[in-house]
Amino acid sequence: MKKQNNGSKPLLLLLTPGNKGNCHIYLREKEPMKNFLRIARLILPYWPFALLNVFFNILSSVFSLFSFMMVIPFLRILFNQQYMVSEPMPFAFSSESIQHNLNYILGKIISQFGPSGALIGVCVFTVIVTLLKNVMLFMANYYMTSVRANVVRDIRNKLYKKILDLPLSFFSETRKGDIISKMTQDVQEIEISIMSSLEMVFRDPITIVLYLITLFVMNYKLTLFVIVLLPLSGLLIGRIGKNLRSSSRKGQRRMGLMLSAIEETLGGLRIIKGFNAEEMMLKKFHFINHLYNKLQKHLMRRRYLASPLSEVLGAIVLVTVMGFGGSLVLKGNAGFSSEMFIAYLVIFSQIINPAKSFSQAYFNIEKGIASAERIDSILDAEVTIKDPEKPVPEPGTLRSAIEFRNVSFRYDKEFVLKDISLKIEKGKTIAIVGRSGSGKSTLVDLLPRFIDPTSGEVLIDGIPVQQYRLKDLRNLMGIVSQEAILFNDTFFNNIAFGMPEATLDDVIAAAKVANAHDFIMDSPQGYFTSLGDRGGKLSGGERQRISIARAVLKNPPILILDEATSSLDTESERLVQDAIENLMQNRTSIVIAHRLSTIKHADEIIVMDEGRIVERGRHEELLKIKNGLYRNLHQLQML
């Protein structure tokens, strides 16, 4: 059983063996409730654009309403129903006032231009109003685009910054594929689901409210009947979308599993082929893909159900209003004429489309909230390694010594380091050796604050490292690890990484110290040749010398070498060792060594076992200790 803890929503992944090597995967999830207010709050910096969007939406709705109201004079002219009145009535929000004034205006037009002229005038006016409506709608969407695009950009920026801020321990407990899924699939889902739906949220309620006010003015009794019907259809839509959010969350997590499988396959392709495991990996991927496909079909069917369901419900409500209102008109109890009732139906029918869009937005937002919750698992993750509130001044260099004072560290309940005390004087070279798992790398990781000790202190020049700004602290150190970390960029940019002020001459000088200049110049474009993904175009020794050149260019007072030659052949090791010796001159060096032959001349060798320092001294002194751990390790390597 593997537990994945990604911040706030743990996912338990159970792998059980099946027939013929198949791998059965079961997902159990805990789904804490959240809402999308955090996403909505990101709109606040762009509130002027949002207000402009609302303003132009109101104008668009008003012009839309006018265009539909034109059905009344059109029908009156068409059926020669002229209600001549001599004087206009003071305007008021009532059916009587609207009808009276409309009759007055229409009578004036007909008397001056005749029925045909009046009909053409109504048609031209309708076209103008419709054009204005669509211009206002374009302007509303124009300003909403700025809100939508900027909010999604801000989400991506926040995510990437948080990933850079989080401690390394967070990533050791989280699948890389799941993190990639959150930064790509989930952000895209927010853009599609939530941000696109915000356009409807800003637009459609304005339209619905304005139309309902107009319907109230035309006939409040019939509109009250309509208002009772609309929530009933809304309840049914809400019930269908109830589990959409949790299903979407499952889908995004399964996408994370799929991306993890792809990432592991690409990284381990050599091993997969070497062990003839293609069929096993294919079956595992097919099963994960099947789970994702099954859930996606469920989600798509529910989303596709939203539009036809709301349309059918809207039609039922419309037919009900037609029957009820028509009977009132026929009985003479409606309080308005037949052409006014037809206009009423036209306007009411236009409520159905924004209501349908609003229900579709509800479905989309429910799906998008699941992605927002997954993104929150990164944004809400605790950053345990922070700058102090009042940092000490930047040291610039190491003045006296590095000290580990009674340091212990544990992962969960298991101690990896136990009461370590060690002092490293300026300019000295200290080597740390021991069996795998003895705590060597963990001890060194405390110095740049990749992790903090559970108890005890790490000090530089007598000041705890927690009192330095992280940037100032790490500027003191150059790190060359066992695995040379290179980027898909040029030789120049890899060597000058993190040092934007470096010139080509500086980079060439660092490469020469690292014995890398010759093979760089043999490449097609010299220092501006691309290295490929993770430096895949280079040999292991060449990659390591590039990482050493990077450390040389940084020119740090403290040098950390974490088994920098352990994975190299003899010839490459010699070249890299020469580069390391050049790098270590006039620096305080901490060397984690696997090959003891490379640390014979260290000022002191620290031997660790099970998280403790068990021996310390120079090479010759440690060899004299009978049954000593260092002596045993040395003899095994000599054999």
N, C-alpha and C positions, 0 to 999 in steps of 0.2 A: 504494500500500500504506500502510495506516495502522496504526501500532502503538499498542495500548492497554496502558499499564503501570499496573495497579491495585495495586501493592504487591509481591505475591509470585507471582502467576500471570499472566504476560503472555498476552494474547489477540491474535492476528494476524488482522486483518480485511482480506480481499482483495476489492476491488471491481473487477469486470471488465465492460466493456460487452457486452451481448448484442444479440440481434436486436430491432429496433424500439424501441430505447431501454431495454430491460429491463436491470436491474442484477443481475448474478450475484454472490452472496455465498458465500465459502468460509471456514469456520472451522477454524483449526488451533490446537490447545491444548497447553500443557504442563501436566501434572497432577502437581505434587509431592504426596507422601504426607504426610498429617497424621492425627491422630485427634481424637476428641471429648473428650479428657480436660480440655481447657480449659473446655469447657462444663460437664462434670461437676464441675470444681473450684468452679464457681459455687454448687454445692449446699452447700459447707462452711459458709457463714454460717447456714444453716438446718438444721444437723445435728440439733437437738432434734426438729424436725418429722419429719425422715427417720427418726430412731430410733423415734419414736412410730408411724410408718407400719410399720416392720419389726415392732415389738412386736405391733400389732393384726393384722398379716398372719399372724404365727405363731399367735396365738389363733384367727384365722379358719380357718387350716389344721387346727389341732387339732380344733376343733368340726366341721369338714367331715369329718375322718377318723372321728370318733365316729359321725356320721350314717350313713356308709357301712358302718361295722362293725355297725350294727343289722340288717343283712341276715342275719347269722348266726343270732341268736335268732329272727328272724322266720321263717326257713326251718325251723328246728328245731320251732317251735311248729306251723307250718302242716302239716308232714309228720309231726307227732307223734313226733319223734325226741328222746326225753328220755334224757339221760345223767345219771342221778342220782348224785351223790357226796355223802358225809356231811360231809367236812371240806374247807375251802379249802387251797390250796397257797401257800406263800410266793411273793410276786410276783417274776417275773423276765422279762427280755426274751427269751422263748422261746415257740415254738408250743405246747409241752406245757403250760406254765404258763398261758398265755392260755386255751387250751381248757378246762383243768381248772377254773379259777376261773369262767369263763363258764358252764360246766355247773352249778357249785354255785349261782351266783346265779339262774340260770334255773330250776333245780329248786325253790329256795325260793319263787320267785314263783308258779310253776305250782301247787305244793302249797297255797299260801295263797289264790290267786285263781282258780285253774282256768285251762285253756288260753285261753278267750276273754278273761278278764280280763288275763292276761299279754300277749296279742296287742294289746289296747287300750293297755296300759301301754307296750309297745314303740313303738307308733305315736305316742302322746303325747310320749314321750321324744325320738323322732326329730324331731317338730315343734319342740320346745323347743330342741334342739341346732341345728337348721337356722336357727331365728330368731336364736340367739346368734351363729352363724357369719356371718350377713348383717349383724348389728349391728356385729360386729368388722370386717367388710369395709368397711362405711360409714365407720367411724371411721378406718380406714387410709387410705381415699381422701380423707376430710375433711382429714387432716393433709398428705397428698401434694399437695392443691390449693394449699396455701400455698407449698410448695416450687416447684411448677411455675409458678405465676403470678409469684412473686417473681423467679425466675431469668430468665424471659423479660423481665420489666420491667428487670432489671439489664442484660441484653444490650442492650436498646434505649437505656438511659441511657448505657452505655459507648460505644455507636456514635455517639450524638448528640454526646457530649462530645468524642470523638476527632475528629469532623468539624469541630467548632468550633476544636480545637487544631491541626489540620493546616495547613501553609502553603498559600498560594494556588496555588503551583506544582503541588501535587498535583491540584487540580481542573482545571487547564488541560490535564492529561495524561489525564484520566479522563472518560468519558462520564457526564453527569448522570443519564441514564436507568439506567445500570448501578448507580450509587450508590443511587438510589431503589429499584431492584430489591432490592439487598442489605438495605436498611433495612425493606422491606415484605415481599416475597415470601420472602426467605431467613430472616428472623426468624420469619415465620409457619410456614415449613417446619420450623424447629427446634422451634417450639411443638407442631406436629402430630406430627412424626416422632420427635424425640428425647425431648422432655419427656413426651409421652403414653406413649412406650415405656418410660420410666423407671419408670412405675407397674408395668408388667409385669416389669421387671428386678428391682424390689424385692419383688414379690409371688410371681411364678411359681417362681423357684428355691427359695424357702422351701417352697412346696407340694410341688414335685418331690422335694426332699431328704427332707422329712418322710414322704411316701408311700413312697419307696424304703426308708427305714429300717424302716417298718412291714412292707413286703413281705419284707425280709430276715428280720425276726423271724418272719414266717409261714412262709417257706420260702426259705432262702438259696440252695439249688441252682437253683431255678427263677428266682430274681431275678438270679443271675449270668448265666444264659442271656439274660434280658431286657436286662441292661446291655450285653451284646455286640451286640445288635440295634439299640439306640437310636442309637449313634454313626454307624452305617452310613447311616441315614436323614438324620442331621444333615449328613453330608458331601455328600449329593446336594443338599440345600437350600442349602448354602454355595456349591456350584459355580454354581447358577442365579443367586444374588445377587452373584456376584463382580464383575460390571461395572456393578452398579446405581449405585454411587457416582459413577463417571466419567460415566455417562449423565445422572445428575441434575445434575451440575455443568454439563454442556453445556446442559441445559434451562434452568437458571437464568441462564446467560450469554445464551442466546438471548432470554429474557424481558427481560434488560437491553437488548439491541438493540431489542426491540420498544418498550419504554418510551422509549428514546432517540428512536426514530422518531416516536412520539406527541408527545413534548415538543418536538422540532424542528418538527413540523407545527403545533402550537398556537402556537409562538412566531413562525413564519414564514408564517402563513396568508395575510397580505396579499400577500406576494411570490409565494406559490404560485398564488393566484388571478390576480394581475396578469400573470404569465408563462404562464398557461394550462397549469400543470404538474400539474394534479390527476391526470391519467391516469398520468403518470410516477411520482408519489408513491404512487398507489394500487397500481401494479404492484410497486413496491419493498416496500411494506408487506405486500402479499399474499404475496410471496416469503418475507419474514422470518417471517410468521405460518405459512406452510406448513412451514418448517423446524421451528418450535417445535411445531406440531401433530403432525408426523411423529415427533418425539422423544418427545412426551408419550404418544402411543399405545403406543410401545415400552415406556416406563416403566410405564404403567398395566397393560399385559398381564403384565409381570413381577411387579408387586405382586399382581395378582389371582391369579397362579399360586401364590403362597406358601401361601394357606389350603387350596385343594383338594389341593395336592401333599402338604402335611403331614398332611392328613386321610386321604388314601389310604395314605400310608406308615404312619400310625398304625393303620389298619385291618389292613394286612398284618401288622404286628407283633403286634397283638391276636389275630388269627386263628392266627398261628404259636404264640403262647403258649397259646391254647386247645387247639390240637391236641397240643402237646408235654405240657402240664400235664395235660390230660384223659387222655392215654394212661398217665401215671404214676399217676393216681388209680385208673383201671380195673385197673392191674396191682398196685395196693396198695403202690407204691414212693414215693408222693408224700410221706408223712410227715404228712399231714393229711386230714381228712374231706372229703366232697364239698361240704358247705355252706361249709366253710372255703375250698375252692377257688373256689366261686362268689363269695364275698366278696373273695378275692384278685383275681379278674377284674374285679369292680366297682371296687375301689380302683385297679388298674392302668389301667382305662379312663379314670379321672379324671386320670391323668398325661398322657394324650394332649392334653386341652384346654389345660392350661398349657404343655405342650411346643409345641403348635401356636401359642399366643399368643406364646411365646418366639421361635419362628422368624419370626412376623410382625413382632415387635419388631426382630429382626435385620435384616429387609428395610427396615423404616422407618428404623432407625438408620443403615444404609448410605446411604440417600437423604438423611437429615438431615445426615450428616457433610459431604456435598458443600456444603451451605449453610453449615455451620460454617466450612469452609475459605474460602469466599468472604467471609464476614464477617471472618475473620482477616486477609484482605488489607487491610482498613481498619484493624483494631485493631493490626496489626503494622507499619503504615506508619510510617516514621520522622518524628518531629516535629523538624524542623531549627531552627525558631525557638522558643527556650526562654528562660525566665527564668534569670538568672545565679544561681549558688549563694549568693553574697554580694552582693546588689544594693546600690547606693548609695542614700542616703536620697532620698525623694520630693522632686523639685526644686520642684514647685508652680508655677513660672513660668520663663520664659526670662530669664536674668540678663545674658548678654553677647552670644553669637553662636552660629550654626550653622556648622559647617565640614565640607566634603567634602575629605579629604586623600588625594590620589593614589588615587582610587577607580576600580576596574575591576570589571566584572561580565560573566559570560558564561552563556548557556544552552547546555548540552552543550559543544560545542567552539567556538562562535561568540561572540566578544566583542561585547556590546551597548554597554558603556561602556568607555572606554579612558583611564586615567590622568586622571581628572577632579579638579581642585582648585578649590574655591570656598568663599568665606567670606561669610556673610550676617549683618550686624550686627543687633542688636536694634532693632525698630521700622522696619526698612527693607522696601521692597517690591521683590522681585526677580522679573523675568519671564523665562521660558525659552521660546524659540521655535526653530523648525527644521522641516525637512521631516518627513513621516510616516516613522516608523521610525528617527529619529535618536537615540532613547534618552531623550527628555524624561520620559515617564511612569515609565520604569525608574529614572531618577535620583531622582525624587521618592518612589518606593516604598521606597527605602532608608531614608528618614527615620523612618517609623513601623514599620520592620522587617517589612514585608510580605515582603521578601527581604533577604538579607545579602550584602554585597559579596564578590566572589571574592578581591580584594586591596584594601588601603587601609583607611581608617577614616572613619566618619561620627561627628562629635562634636557634642554640645550642651553649651555652657559648658565646653569643654575635656575632657569626659568621653565616651568611646565609648558609643554608644547601646546596645551589648550589655551594658553594666554597669547599665543601668536595668531595673527590672521592666517588663514589657510594658504592664501597666495604667498605671503611672506615666508611661511614655513617651508612650503614646497619649492620656493625659489632657491633654497639652500641646497637642494638635493638633485642629483642626477641618478636615474634608475635605468639599469640594463637588466632585463629579466631573461629567464630561460627561453621563453618564447618571444622572438623578436616581433613586436607589434608594429606593422607597417600599414600604410594607407594606400588606396588605389590612386596614387598621385605620382609626381615626378620625384627623382632623386633629390632635387633641390628642396622641394616643399617638405619631403619627409625628414631631411636633415635639419631644416630650419623650422620644424614644427614647434609652434608656441613662441617663436621668436621672430615676429614680423619685421623687425628692424635689421635682420641679418642680410648681408650683401653676398654676392656670388663669391668674392674673395674669401670672406669668412667661412663659407660653406666648403670651399675647396681646401682651405687650411685644415678644417676639422676632418675632412675625408682623408687627407694625407696622414694625419696622426692615427686614424683608425685603419690604415692600410686598405682604404676603399677607393682611392682616386683612380688607380689603374683600370680596374674593371668597370668603373663608371664611364671613363673616357672611351672604353672599347664598345660601349653601347651606341645605338644608332644616333641618338641626339644628345649624347653626353649627359650633363646634369639635368636636362629637361626631358629625359626619357621616362615614360610611365612604367611603374613597377608591376602593374597588374593587381588583381585582387589579393590583398594581404601579402604583397610582394611575391606573388606566385611565379614570376619570371626569374627569380633569383634562387641560388642554392642556399642551404641553411647557413653556411659560413658567411656568405655575402649579405644575407639579411641581418645577421648579428653585427657585422661590421658597420652597416648603415645605422643601426640603433646605437652603436658605440659612438659613431660620428655625431649623432644627435646629442648625446651626453657631453661630448667634447665641446661642441659649439655652445652649449649652455654654460659651460665652465663653472660647475657648482663646487662649493667648498666641501660638500659631503657627497660621497659616491656610494651607491648601493648596487652591488652586483649579485643577482639572485641566480646562481648556477648558470652563468652565462655561456659556459663551454660544454655543459654536460651532454648535449645532444649532437655534438659535432664529431666528424671523423678526425683522424690524427693530424692531417695536413691543415684542415680548416682550423682545428683547435690551436695549432701553432701560430697561425696568422692572427687569429682572434686574441690569443694570449699576449702576443706582442702588442696589439692595439690596446689591450686592457692595461698592460704595464705602462704604456705611454700615457694613458688616461689617468692612472693612479698617482702619477708623480705630483708631489706637493699637495696631496689631498688627504682628507680623513676618509678612509674606506672601510666599508663593511661588506665582506665577501661571504656569501653562502656557497659552499663548495661541495660538490659531489666527488670530483676527482681530487684526491688529497695531494697529488703531485703539483697542483697549481698553487698551493698555499704554503709551501715549505718556508718561504721567506716572510710570512706574516709576523707582525710584532707580537701577536697573541692569538692563540687558537682556542675557541670556546667549543667544548664538546657537550651536546645536549642529548638527553634521553628522557622520553615521556614527560616533556615539558619542564625539565629541570636542567641546570648546569651541573654536570657530573665530573667534568675535568676541565682544566684550563692551563695554558702554558705555551711555550714555543714548541716547534715540531720535534726537535731533538729531545726535549724534556718529556714530552708525552710518550715518545717511543720507549722510554726507559721504565714506564709504569707497567709493572707485571700484571697481566690479565686486564689491562686497561682497555676501555672501549675504543679509543683512538688507535691504539696499537693493533687491536683485532681488525678494525676496519682497514688499516694500512696493509696488514698482512694479506687480507682477502683480496685487495686490489693488486698487490704485487703478484699474487698467484694468477 
